[in-house]
């Protein structure tokens, strides 16, 4: 339920929580519960906005408060809540907890309040969420943005910046992306390719993967499209490959599009074309 008085008071107090531990814990818990609401104003405009103020803009939480958010969000029961129910509104909880994890990781880049095991737990659960999520809705009429895959990608992108994430971890994430694309049976319409490809660009920027490893992986991804009902994975993988290759080109990597037949499969190259 929307408590307008609580929101107004927080805003007027520049999003500072009360010093009393029980009171501040209760407010955090209320905001965490609001993340699962089907009311987009309560979930997105209010609750998520407050977490972004706490963790990034104002950056005014204690370690205790951040760990309370962590312990709720990075919890398999909560993050993977009803993940086997494709049409359930539970997707909003999974999706927005992934966004909160992204905020926690962004904060951790500055304050390093998470230990190696806590980062590893995030790594394991986000990979599991990406591989198991079946709800591909992006914008839901009357309920707002669901977009769980995109939000999971945002969290994985922030995860790449963490010092404990190494080349082997990036490759596991890439395998999770591959598994997602090969098993998903819905044509993606919410620019998931943009968000997922950002993970690879960040890994390259952080020098946690090489360009050669990326191109070899892309070629393998295109070659491993399942034989059963291949049309949808092919369309999605083609879109992802195109998006990533364009980004690499913009960043001045020497991309040879001829190495990726999936993106030029409909181009009819004949001698007459070449003479033009």
N, C-alpha and C positions, 0 to 999 in steps of 0.2 A: 504494500500500500504506500502511496506517495505521501510523504510527510513534508508538506511545503514549508512548515515552520523550521524544521531541521535543515533543509536545504538553504533557506534564506539566512539562517543564523550562521551556517558554515561559510556562505559566500560573504556575508558582512564581516566575518572574522578572518577573511583572507584564507579560508580553508585550514585554519589551525584547529587541531583537535583539542578538546579539554585536557587538562593535566591529570585529572582523575582517571586512573587506568581502566576501571570498570566501565566508566562512561565512554571513553574513547574506543575501547574494544567493542562495545555495543554498537556504536556508530559504524565502525568498520564492518561489523557483521551484517548490519542492515544494508549497507551499500553492496556487499558481496551477494546478498540474497536478491537484490534488485537486478543483478546482472542476468538472472534467468527469466526475468519478466518478458511477456509478449508485448508490453507497452513500450514502444520505441523511445518515447520521451523519457520515461523512468529509467530504462536500461541504458540507453545510448547518450542522450542529451544530458541527463543528470548523473547517473551512477558512474558511467565510464569517464565522463568529464571530470568528476570529482577525483577519481583515481589518477587521472593524468595530471591534475593540479598537485595532488599529494606526492606523486612519484617523480614527476618531471618538471613541471613549470615552477611550482613553489618549492619542491624537494624538501618537505618539512616534516617527514615522518621519522620516528625513532627506529632503531633496529628491531625492537620488540614489535612495533606496529607493522613494519615491513615483513617480518617473519610470520606474523598472524595472517597477512594476506597471502604469503607464500604457502603456508601450510594448508590453507583452504584451496588455493588454486592448483598447486602442484600436488594433487591428491587424485589417485586413479579413480576413485569412486565419484569424485566431482567432475574432473576433466573429461572422463569418458562416460559420463552419465547417460544411460539409455542409448548408447551408441549403436546398438543393434536395431533400434526402432527408427526406420528411415524417415517416416512422416511425422515424427514427434516434435513438439515445440521444445523439447530438451536440447535441440541443436543450438538454441540461443545461449544456453548455459555453457556448452562446450566452446562455442565460438567466442564468447566474450571473456571467458576465463583465459583463453589463448591470448587475447589482447592484453589482459592484465599481466600475464607472464611476460609478454613483450615489454611492458612498462617496467616490470621488476628487473628485467635484464638490462634495460637501458639505464636504470638507476645503478645497477651493479657495476656498470662500466666506470662509474665515477667513484663509488663508495666501497666496492668489493666486499659487500657484507655476506655474500653467499660463499660457502666452502665448496671444495671440489665435488663432494658427494651430492650436495644440493644441486649443483649444476648438472651433474650426471643424471640425476633423477628427472630434471627438466628435459634433458636430451632423450632419455628413454621414453617418456610419456608423450612428448611432441611427435616423435617418430611413430609411435603407436597410433596416435590420433590421426596423423596424415594417412597411414595405411588402412585404418579401419573406418574412417568417416565415409558414410554413404549418402548423406544429405547434401546435395549439390545446389540447393536453393541459394540465390544471391539476395535479391530484394523480395520480401514477402508483403503482399498488399495488406495493409492494415496492421502490420507488425514490424515493418522496417527491415533493416539489413540483418541477414543471417550470416551468409558468407564465411562459413567455417573454414574452408580450405584456404581462402585468402588470409584470414586472420591467423591460422596456424602457420602459414608461410611467413607472415610478419614476425611471429615469435621465433621461428627458426632462423630468420635473417638476423635478428638481434643476438641469437645464440652464437652465431659464427664469430662475433666480436669477442666472445669470452676467451681469455688466455688458455684455458684448459682444453678448448676444442682444437683438435689437431687434424692433419690430413686424413687419417683413417676415419675420424668422426664425420668429416665432410663427405667422404665416400659412402658412409652408411646413410647419411641424409639423402645423397643423390640416388642411392638404391631405393629409399623410401619414395622419392619422387617417381622413379621408374615404376615401382609397384603400384602407386596410385594411378598413373596414367594407363597402365596395362589392364587394370582391373575395373576401372571406372566405366560405367555403361551409360553415362549421360553427357551430352554435348555441353561443354562449359561456356557460359555466356557472361560471367562476371569478372573478366580479366584476371582469372586465376593464373594464367600464363605470365602476366606481368609480375605478380607477387612472388610466384615460385622461381622465376628466372632471377629475381633480385638476390635470392640466396646464393646463386652461382656467381653473380657479379661481385657480391660482397666477399665470397671466399677467394676469388681472384685478387681483389683489392687488398685483402689481408694476407695474401701470399700463402694461403692454406691449401691451394690446389693450383695445378699448372694449366696453362691454356691447352696443352696437348692432352692432358687428362680429361678436360672438359669436352673437347671435340671428339675424342675417342668414345666417350660416354654417350654423347649425342648420337653418333653413328650407330652405336650398339642399341640405343633406345629405339631408334627408328626401325632397326632390323628385327626387333623382338616383339613386334605387334602380334597379338594372339590370332590364331587362325579362325577361331569361333567368333562370329560377328565382329570382324575387324574394323568396320567402317568408323564407328565412334572413337575408339582409341586412335585410329589413324588421323582423324580430323583434329582431335585434341593434341596429339603429339606433334603434328605438323604445325599447329598454331604456336605451341610452346617453342619448338625449334626455330621457327621464323622470328619470334619475339626475342629469343636469346641471341640469335645470330645478328639481328639488327642492332641490339645493344652493344654487342662485341664490336661490330663495325664502327659504330659511333665512337666507341672508346679506342679506336685506331688499331684494333687487333686485325691481323691479316686473314680475313675470312675468305675462303674459297667456297662459294655456294655450290659449286659442282661436286664437292665432297658430300653433299647432303641431298641425295635424290628425292627425298620426301618433300622438299620445298619447291622443287622444279619439275615434279612429275607430270604436270599438265602443259609444260612448255614444249612445243613442237619445234625442235631445232632442225632445220633443213638447210641445204646449201643456199637456197634462195634467201632464207632469213639472214644467213651469215653475210651475204653479199650486200645487204642493205646498209 
